[in-house]
Amino acid sequence: MPPKVKVTKAEIVKAALAVVREHGAGVLNARTVAAVLNCSTQPIFSNFSTMDELRLAVVEQADILCQEYMQREEESGVFPAYKANGMAYIRFAKEEKELFKLLYMRDRSRESISSDSEHLAKMEDLVYDNTGLSGLEAKLFHLEIWAYVHGIAAMFATGFLNLDWDLVSKMITDMYQGLRKQYGKE
């Protein structure tokens, strides 16, 4: 009798991520993941106690991919670091629509956002470095920019609008410069 093929936890997460990428988070279940892996659902529940545990693993993997987008954009040197993060966020929404929706367009009211606090602190530090704003003003400046960036990203993710990349860059710069003027930091 041939040995059973063992499906690893990493392979299951990769398959689940592929399901979400192609069809959206709404179709993620044990059967759709098992179909991608060409196995029964047994390996999935041997590695994950619940589907919620697998969903969380997919969210974590999607977040890693989004952070990689931001790191690559920053390292490219095409944009200043603060703007690079916004452009990467929008690029992620454009290129990974379903993963973007999974991360940023779901009900998060019951979730702790403490994992985002490190990134938020980094963005506020960049606001300070570029504008001299600190404390509450830096938080508000970043919140206003990020709401604008998220709106553009959401339009890409939902197919509502597909703007030219140079225009997106100009829009972000215009918003940033307008806020600098508003805060008296021209």
C-alpha positions as CSV (number, residue, x, y, z in Angstrom):
1,M,0.0,0.0,0.0
2,P,1.5,3.4,-1.0
3,P,2.1,6.0,1.7
4,K,-0.4,8.7,2.2
5,V,0.6,12.1,0.8
6,K,0.9,14.6,3.6
7,V,-0.5,18.0,2.9
8,T,1.3,20.7,4.9
9,K,-0.1,23.6,6.7
10,A,1.8,26.0,4.4
11,E,0.4,24.3,1.3
12,I,-3.1,24.7,2.7
13,V,-2.6,28.4,3.4
14,K,-1.1,28.8,-0.1
15,A,-4.1,27.1,-1.6
16,A,-6.6,29.1,0.5
17,L,-4.8,32.3,-0.6
18,A,-5.1,31.2,-4.2
19,V,-8.9,30.7,-3.7
20,V,-9.3,34.2,-2.2
21,R,-7.2,35.8,-4.9
22,E,-9.2,34.2,-7.7
23,H,-12.7,34.1,-6.3
24,G,-12.8,36.3,-3.2
25,A,-13.1,35.6,0.5
26,G,-16.8,34.7,0.3
27,V,-16.0,31.3,-1.4
28,L,-13.3,30.3,1.0
29,N,-14.3,27.0,2.6
30,A,-12.7,23.6,3.2
31,R,-14.1,22.1,0.0
32,T,-12.8,24.9,-2.3
33,V,-9.3,24.6,-0.6
34,A,-9.4,20.8,-0.9
35,A,-10.3,21.1,-4.6
36,V,-7.2,23.2,-5.2
37,L,-5.0,20.7,-3.3
38,N,-6.7,17.7,-5.0
39,C,-7.4,16.1,-1.6
40,S,-10.2,15.6,0.9
41,T,-11.0,18.1,3.5
42,Q,-9.4,15.9,6.2
43,P,-5.9,17.4,5.9
44,I,-7.4,20.9,6.3
45,F,-9.1,20.0,9.6
46,S,-6.0,18.1,10.7
47,N,-4.0,21.3,10.4
48,F,-6.6,23.9,11.4
49,S,-9.1,23.4,14.2
50,T,-11.7,25.6,12.4
51,M,-12.1,27.5,9.2
52,D,-11.8,30.7,11.2
53,E,-8.3,29.7,12.1
54,L,-7.5,29.1,8.4
55,R,-9.1,32.4,7.4
56,L,-6.9,34.2,10.0
57,A,-3.8,32.5,8.5
58,V,-4.9,33.7,5.0
59,V,-5.4,37.3,6.4
60,E,-1.9,37.1,7.9
61,Q,-0.4,35.9,4.6
62,A,-2.2,38.6,2.7
63,D,-0.9,41.2,5.1
64,I,2.6,40.0,4.6
65,L,2.1,40.4,0.8
66,C,0.8,43.9,1.3
67,Q,3.8,44.8,3.5
68,E,6.1,43.5,0.8
69,Y,4.4,45.8,-1.7
70,M,5.2,48.7,0.6
71,Q,8.8,47.7,1.2
72,R,9.5,47.3,-2.5
73,E,7.9,50.6,-3.3
74,E,9.9,52.3,-0.6
75,E,13.2,50.6,-1.7
76,S,12.6,51.5,-5.3
77,G,13.3,55.2,-4.5
78,V,10.8,56.4,-7.1
79,F,8.8,58.2,-4.4
80,P,9.6,59.7,-1.0
81,A,9.0,57.1,1.7
82,Y,5.7,58.5,2.9
83,K,4.3,58.7,-0.5
84,A,5.7,55.3,-1.5
85,N,3.6,53.7,1.2
86,G,0.4,55.2,-0.2
87,M,1.3,54.4,-3.8
88,A,2.1,50.8,-2.7
89,Y,-1.3,50.5,-0.9
90,I,-3.0,51.6,-4.1
91,R,-0.9,49.3,-6.2
92,F,-1.8,46.4,-4.0
93,A,-5.5,47.2,-4.4
94,K,-5.1,47.4,-8.1
95,E,-3.1,44.2,-8.5
96,E,-4.5,42.1,-5.7
97,K,-8.1,43.2,-5.6
98,E,-9.5,40.3,-3.6
99,L,-6.7,40.3,-1.1
100,F,-7.1,44.0,-0.6
101,K,-10.8,43.6,0.0
102,L,-10.0,40.8,2.5
103,L,-7.7,43.0,4.4
104,Y,-9.2,46.4,4.2
105,M,-12.9,46.2,3.1
106,R,-14.3,43.8,5.7
107,D,-15.9,44.5,9.1
108,R,-13.1,44.9,11.5
109,S,-15.1,46.4,14.4
110,R,-14.5,43.3,16.6
111,E,-10.8,43.1,15.8
112,S,-7.8,44.6,17.6
113,I,-5.8,46.8,15.4
114,S,-2.7,46.8,17.6
115,S,-0.7,45.1,14.8
116,D,-1.2,48.3,12.7
117,S,0.1,50.5,15.5
118,E,3.8,50.0,14.5
119,H,3.0,51.0,10.9
120,L,1.0,54.0,12.1
121,A,3.9,55.1,14.3
122,K,6.2,54.9,11.3
123,M,3.9,56.9,9.2
124,E,3.5,59.6,11.9
125,D,7.3,59.7,12.2
126,L,7.6,60.3,8.4
127,V,4.9,63.1,8.7
128,Y,7.0,64.7,11.4
129,D,10.3,64.3,9.4
130,N,8.6,65.9,6.3
131,T,6.4,68.5,7.9
132,G,7.5,69.1,11.5
133,L,4.0,68.2,12.7
134,S,3.9,65.9,15.8
135,G,1.4,64.5,18.2
136,L,-2.3,64.9,17.4
137,E,-1.5,67.1,14.3
138,A,0.6,64.3,12.8
139,K,-2.0,61.7,13.5
140,L,-4.8,63.9,11.9
141,F,-2.6,64.7,8.9
142,H,-1.9,61.0,8.3
143,L,-5.6,60.1,8.9
144,E,-6.7,62.6,6.3
145,I,-4.1,61.4,3.7
146,W,-4.9,57.8,4.4
147,A,-8.6,58.3,4.0
148,Y,-7.9,59.8,0.6
149,V,-5.5,57.0,-0.4
150,H,-7.9,54.4,0.8
151,G,-10.7,55.9,-1.3
152,I,-8.5,55.7,-4.4
153,A,-7.5,52.2,-3.5
154,A,-11.1,51.1,-3.0
155,M,-12.0,52.4,-6.4
156,F,-9.3,50.3,-8.0
157,A,-10.2,47.2,-5.9
158,T,-13.9,47.4,-6.8
159,G,-13.3,48.3,-10.5
160,F,-15.1,51.6,-10.0
161,L,-12.3,53.6,-11.6
162,N,-9.0,52.8,-13.3
163,L,-6.9,55.9,-13.3
164,D,-3.6,56.5,-15.0
165,W,-0.7,55.8,-12.6
166,D,0.8,59.3,-13.2
167,L,-2.5,60.9,-12.4
168,V,-2.7,58.9,-9.1
169,S,0.7,60.1,-8.2
170,K,-0.3,63.7,-9.0
171,M,-3.5,63.4,-6.9
172,I,-1.6,62.1,-3.9
173,T,1.0,64.9,-4.2
174,D,-1.8,67.5,-4.5
175,M,-3.6,66.2,-1.4
176,Y,-0.3,66.2,0.5
177,Q,0.6,69.7,-0.5
178,G,-2.9,71.0,0.2
179,L,-2.7,69.5,3.7
180,R,0.7,71.0,4.3
181,K,-0.7,74.4,3.4
182,Q,-3.8,73.8,5.6
183,Y,-1.5,73.0,8.5
184,G,0.8,76.0,7.7
185,K,3.7,73.8,6.8
186,E,4.3,74.8,3.2
